């Protein structure tokens, strides 16, 4: 199956799993309800396997070899990530995972072969942010409200920077990265592995700051410009 067909199939599955929000009237933006950071509770648990940052944070030659082997076995790699928003000081903040006090990640990760976007993202969010965690490789999926897909990025090579479009000289990209808006409840507990931190970072800080946060996270404020933020403080 060619790349164009694979992408088309993925789009059809996603429409069924997470339909886009209804179109708003001309000139109006879709409203997003955001609750204060103070309504959320944070805890820690042992990391799966007792150590490192997991497959998503592996670096160097080992990671590249693993990506190549996965591409040969399964073709295009698809990763899904959630954009979770909270309010602090009357400004939207994005919840980011920090690994080893250095790199920043959006909660999420790669899909299993044949796994649908929404189901896979719920599994990954539970693995990274829930007390349910990852027991012997199996994750009990927590309840998450997955909203519309707000962005889509492509990696032309295993070690290349992602772009928000397919490069003309790279007809066979190695990874497709999808970002979904996740609607948080009025309150909940987040429990992350001890080797990670969950931080609330203001949009103003990550905007165009690819040097620190990478191109995908740094582009989130632009992706959110079509929404209006409704801060719920009651």
C-alpha positions in Angstrom: 0.0 0.0 0.0 1.5 3.4 -1.0 2.0 6.3 1.3 -1.0 8.2 -0.1 -3.3 5.3 0.6 -2.0 4.8 4.1 -2.5 8.4 5.0 -6.0 8.3 3.5 -6.9 5.3 5.6 -5.6 6.9 8.7 -7.7 10.0 8.1 -10.9 8.0 7.6 -10.3 6.1 10.9 -9.7 9.3 12.7 -12.9 10.9 11.5 -14.9 8.0 12.9 -13.0 8.0 16.2 -12.8 11.8 16.9 -15.1 14.0 14.8 -14.1 17.6 14.5 -15.9 20.3 16.3 -18.9 21.8 14.6 -18.1 24.8 12.5 -18.5 28.1 14.2 -20.2 31.2 12.8 -18.1 33.5 10.6 -15.6 35.4 12.7 -16.1 33.3 15.8 -13.5 31.0 17.4 -14.2 27.7 19.0 -14.2 28.1 22.8 -12.1 25.9 25.0 -12.8 25.6 28.8 -9.7 25.8 30.9 -9.6 25.1 34.7 -7.1 26.5 37.2 -3.9 24.6 37.9 -4.8 24.6 41.6 -7.7 22.2 40.8 -5.2 19.4 39.9 -3.1 17.2 42.1 0.3 15.7 41.2 2.0 12.6 42.4 4.8 10.2 41.4 5.2 6.5 41.0 8.0 4.1 40.0 9.0 4.2 36.4 8.1 1.2 34.2 11.2 -1.0 34.2 12.6 0.9 37.1 14.6 3.3 35.2 15.3 5.5 32.1 12.9 7.6 30.1 11.4 4.7 28.1 11.4 4.1 24.4 10.2 7.6 23.5 13.3 9.2 25.3 15.9 6.8 24.1 18.7 8.5 22.3 21.7 7.9 20.0 22.5 4.9 17.8 20.3 2.5 19.7 17.2 4.6 19.1 17.9 5.0 15.4 18.5 1.2 15.0 15.2 0.6 16.7 13.3 3.1 14.5 14.8 1.5 11.4 13.8 -2.0 12.5 10.3 -0.8 13.3 10.0 0.9 9.8 11.1 -2.3 8.0 8.6 -4.4 10.0 5.6 -2.0 10.1 6.2 0.9 7.7 5.3 4.5 8.6 5.5 5.1 12.4 2.6 7.1 13.8 2.9 9.0 17.1 0.0 10.7 18.9 0.4 13.4 21.6 -2.0 15.3 23.8 -2.1 19.1 24.4 -3.5 19.6 27.9 -4.2 23.1 29.0 -4.6 24.7 32.5 -4.9 28.2 33.7 -2.4 30.1 35.8 -2.2 33.9 36.3 -5.0 34.3 33.8 -2.8 32.7 31.1 -3.0 29.3 29.3 -0.3 26.9 30.3 0.5 23.6 28.6 1.3 20.5 30.6 4.7 19.1 29.5 6.8 16.2 30.7 10.4 17.0 31.5 13.0 14.2 31.3 16.3 14.3 33.2 15.8 18.0 33.9 16.5 18.7 30.2 14.3 17.6 27.3 10.6 18.4 27.2 7.9 16.1 25.8 4.1 16.2 25.2 2.3 13.3 26.8 1.9 10.5 24.3 3.9 8.2 22.1 3.8 5.8 19.2 0.8 3.7 18.2 0.9 0.0 18.1 0.5 -1.6 14.6 -3.2 -1.2 13.6 -4.1 0.9 16.7 -6.5 3.8 16.2 -5.4 7.3 17.1 -7.8 8.0 19.9 -7.5 4.6 21.5 -3.7 4.8 21.3 -3.6 8.3 22.8 -5.8 7.3 25.7 -3.5 4.4 26.4 -0.4 6.6 26.3 -1.9 9.3 28.5 -2.8 6.6 31.1 0.7 5.2 30.9 2.3 8.6 31.4 -0.1 10.5 33.6 -2.3 8.1 35.5 -1.9 6.1 38.7 -2.9 3.1 36.6 0.6 3.2 35.1 2.0 0.3 33.1 1.9 -3.1 34.6 4.0 -5.7 32.8 3.6 -3.9 29.5 -0.2 -3.7 29.7 -1.9 -0.4 30.4 -5.5 -0.1 31.8 -6.9 2.8 29.8 -8.2 5.7 31.9 -11.0 7.9 30.8 -9.8 10.8 28.7 -11.8 13.2 26.6 -9.9 13.5 23.3 -10.8 16.5 21.2 -10.0 17.4 17.6 -6.6 17.0 16.0 -4.9 20.3 15.9 -1.6 19.5 14.1 0.2 17.0 12.0 4.0 16.8 11.5 6.2 14.6 9.4 9.8 13.3 9.9 11.5 12.6 6.6 14.4 10.6 8.1 14.9 8.9 11.4 17.3 11.7 12.6 15.6 14.6 10.8 13.7 17.5 12.4 9.9 17.2 11.9 8.1 19.5 9.5 4.3 20.4 9.5 4.1 19.2 5.8 5.6 16.5 3.6 8.9 17.5 2.1 8.8 17.3 -1.7 12.1 15.4 -1.8 11.0 12.8 0.8 8.1 10.8 -0.6 8.5 8.1 2.0 8.5 9.8 5.5 9.5 7.7 8.4 7.2 9.1 11.1 3.8 11.0 11.3 3.2 12.9 14.5 -0.3 14.0 15.4 -1.4 16.4 18.1 -4.8 16.3 19.7 -6.4 18.7 22.1 -7.4 17.0 25.3 -10.3 18.3 27.4 -9.4 18.1 31.1 -12.1 17.6 33.8 -12.7 20.2 36.5 -10.3 18.3 38.7 -8.1 15.1 38.6 -4.9 13.6 39.8 -1.8 13.3 37.6 0.7 10.6 38.6 3.9 10.5 36.6 7.0 8.2 36.7 9.6 9.4 39.1 12.2 9.9 36.3 9.9 12.6 34.8 8.4 15.9 36.0 5.1 17.3 34.9 5.3 21.0 34.4 2.8 23.7 33.5 4.5 26.0 30.9 2.9 29.3 29.7 2.1 29.6 26.0 4.1 32.9 26.0 7.2 31.0 27.1 7.1 28.3 24.4 5.9 30.5 21.5 8.6 30.3 18.8 11.1 28.9 21.4 12.2 25.9 19.4 15.7 26.1 20.8 14.4 25.0 24.2 11.2 23.1 23.4 11.7 21.8 19.8 9.7 22.8 16.7 6.5 20.9 17.6 5.9 22.3 21.1 7.1 25.8 20.0 4.4 25.7 17.3 1.5 24.9 19.7 0.5 28.6 20.3 0.0 29.1 16.6 -2.1 25.9 16.4 -4.3 27.2 19.3 -4.9 30.6 17.7 -8.2 29.5 16.3 -9.6 28.8 19.8 -10.8 31.2 22.4 -9.9 30.4 26.0 -12.7 30.4 28.6 -11.1 30.4 32.1 -13.5 28.6 34.5 -12.8 29.8 38.1 -16.1 29.0 39.8 
